Amino acid sequence: MLKRIAVVGVRAGNVVRATHFYRDTLGLEILPHHAGPPHFKVGDMFLAVFERGASDGNSTTPQVAFEVDDIEADMATLTARGIAFEGGVRQDGDAHWTAFRDSEGNLLELLQFTRTLW
């Protein structure tokens, strides 16, 4: 089922400015050749910087993605436990993922990598 926290996402009003902060100020290594929002390697996980949408307001709640081996099987297990997923499984080139919310409305994801990123 849930193997580890693979990605923590933060929202940014200015992704370019945030990218400079995480790369240049904090010294994090950016994931090369990623076809999505900037991802930075932190130990054995990633920090992703997402553009803040109008519906996000000034949310400071991070988005957490749990790595799984079999996203379809784990979705079925969690659906049986009462989890409602927001849409089906999506793919961004490096992973299959789907979103759901915890009991407090925080956005969470299941994430199955399609290739080794590092």
N, C-alpha and C positions, 0 to 999 in steps of 0.2 A: 504494500500500500504506500504510504508516504515515506519516502526514503530520507529526505533532507529538505531544508529550505534551500532552494536553488537560486532564487532571484528575489531581491527586495527592490521594489520600484518606488521612486519618489516623483512627485509632480513639480514641474518648474514653469514659471511664467515666461521664462526666456531660456530655451534649451541650450542655445549657444553659450550664453553666460554660465549656465550650470555646468556645461561640459568643460569649460575652461576651469571652473572651480574644482571639480572632481579630478581632472587630469593634471592641471598645472599647480593648483594650490595644495591639494591633498596628495598629489603624486600617484594617483591610481592609474593602472595600465588599462587603456581602452581596448575593447575587443575589436580586432581588425576584421574588416570585410563583413560586418554584420549589417543585414539589410533591414534594419529597423531603428528604433531609438537607441541612443548611445548606451552601451553596456560596459561596465568597468569590472575587472577582476579584483575580488577581495577574498583572499584565501581560496577556498574551494567553491565559492559562490560568486554571484554577480550582483551589482547594483545597477539598475536601469533608471534612466532619466526620461520621463514621459512629459509631453507638453500638457500643461494644465488646461483642461477644457472648461467651457462656460459652466457646465453642470458640476464641476469640481469645487467651484468657489475658491476659498483659501484653505482647502483641506490640507492638513499636515499628516494625515494618516497614511503610513506607507502601505503599499500593495505587496503582498507576500505570495510567492509562487512555490508550491511544493513539487519536487520532482517525483515522478512515478515511473514504473516500468511499463505498465499497460493501462493507458488512459481510459480506454473503453470499459475495461473490467472494473477499474476503480470508480468510474462514474456510475456504473450500475450498482456497485456496493453502496456508494454514498446516496444515490437516488433512493434506494431501498431504506436508507436511514433518515429520509426526509429532506435531503438537500435538493434544492431547485437550481439547476444550472442556467446561466444567462446565455442562451444560444448554444449551438453545438460546438464541436471541436473545430478549431481554426488552426491554420498553419502559417508561420511567418518565415519559412525557409530553414530555420535551425531547430524548430520544435513544433509539436502539436500542443495546443493548450485550450483550456476552457475556464470560464470564470463562474464563481458563485460567491455568496455572501455568508458571513458567519452570523451568529445570533444577534450581534450588535450592529449589523449592516456594513461591516468592513469587507472590502473586496479581497477575495482570495482566488488563487488559480491552481489548477493541476497542470503540470508541464512535463511532457515527454520529449526529450531531445531526439532529433533525427540523425544527429552526427555529433562527434566529439568536437567541442568548440575550442579547446585549448590543448 
